[in-house]
């Protein structure tokens, strides 16, 4: 029950015959047939055009194969849920220290 797929993972599922969509899409699904992509909205199926499918869709990380009425609370955990793991640090060796956290994020140490 993935909810946070990138485009490449969603594309693989679609090419296996599943319908995929962005989580925010509440009225359309994307399907793949042969060499074409289709938007399925209700009983209407149209070929996807460049104006309907932009760069934002390729960069999005909210693709899912779940139906509109699926419960996101029962979903598989999102990506990046593993704790931060640093290598062993030898005192006095600066290049082995972990990088500081990005600004605005808590320091994990």
C-alpha positions in Angstrom: 0.0 0.0 0.0 2.5 2.6 -1.0 1.5 6.3 -0.7 4.8 8.1 -1.2 6.2 6.7 -4.5 8.4 8.7 -6.8 7.5 8.7 -10.5 9.8 5.8 -11.4 8.2 3.5 -8.8 4.7 4.5 -9.9 5.6 4.0 -13.6 6.7 0.4 -12.8 3.4 -0.3 -11.1 1.5 1.2 -14.0 3.4 -0.8 -16.6 2.4 -3.9 -14.5 -1.2 -3.0 -15.1 -2.1 -1.1 -12.0 -3.7 2.3 -12.0 -1.7 5.1 -10.3 -2.4 8.6 -9.2 -1.1 11.5 -7.2 -2.4 11.5 -3.7 -4.1 14.8 -4.3 -5.9 13.6 -7.4 -9.5 12.8 -6.3 -11.1 12.3 -9.7 -8.5 10.7 -12.1 -6.1 7.8 -12.4 -3.2 7.3 -14.7 -3.0 4.1 -16.7 -0.5 2.7 -19.2 -1.5 0.7 -22.3 1.0 -0.3 -24.9 3.1 2.8 -25.6 0.5 5.4 -24.4 -0.5 6.8 -21.1 -4.2 7.5 -20.4 -6.0 9.6 -17.8 -9.0 7.8 -16.5 -11.7 10.1 -15.0 -15.0 8.3 -14.3 -15.9 6.5 -17.5 -13.8 8.8 -19.7 -10.4 7.7 -20.9 -8.1 10.2 -22.7 -4.6 10.1 -23.9 -2.3 12.2 -21.7 -0.9 15.3 -23.3 2.1 17.5 -22.4 -0.2 20.2 -21.0 -1.8 17.7 -18.5 1.4 16.1 -17.4 4.2 18.5 -16.5 7.6 18.5 -14.8 5.9 18.6 -11.4 4.5 15.1 -11.9 7.9 13.7 -12.7 9.4 15.3 -9.6 6.5 14.4 -7.2 6.9 11.9 -4.4 3.3 11.4 -3.7 2.3 8.8 -6.2 0.2 5.9 -5.1 -1.6 2.9 -6.5 -4.4 3.2 -3.9 -8.0 3.9 -4.8 -9.7 7.2 -3.9 -11.5 5.7 -0.9 -8.4 4.0 0.6 -7.5 4.8 4.2 -4.0 6.5 4.3 -3.7 5.6 8.0 -3.3 1.9 7.1 -0.6 2.7 4.5 2.9 1.4 4.5 5.4 3.7 6.2 6.8 6.5 4.0 10.3 6.5 2.7 13.1 8.0 4.9 11.7 6.5 8.1 15.0 4.7 9.1 17.1 6.3 11.8 20.2 8.2 10.8 23.3 5.9 10.9 26.8 7.3 11.1 30.0 5.4 10.6 32.4 4.9 13.4 34.4 8.0 14.4 38.0 8.0 15.3 38.9 11.0 17.6 41.3 13.4 15.9 40.3 12.5 12.4 38.1 15.3 11.2 37.0 13.8 7.9 35.2 10.9 9.6 32.9 13.1 11.6 29.3 13.3 10.5 28.2 16.4 8.6 26.2 18.9 10.7 22.4 18.7 10.2 20.8 21.1 7.6 19.6 24.4 9.0 16.2 24.1 10.7 16.6 20.4 11.5 17.4 19.0 15.0 20.9 17.8 15.7 20.6 14.0 16.0 23.6 13.6 18.3 
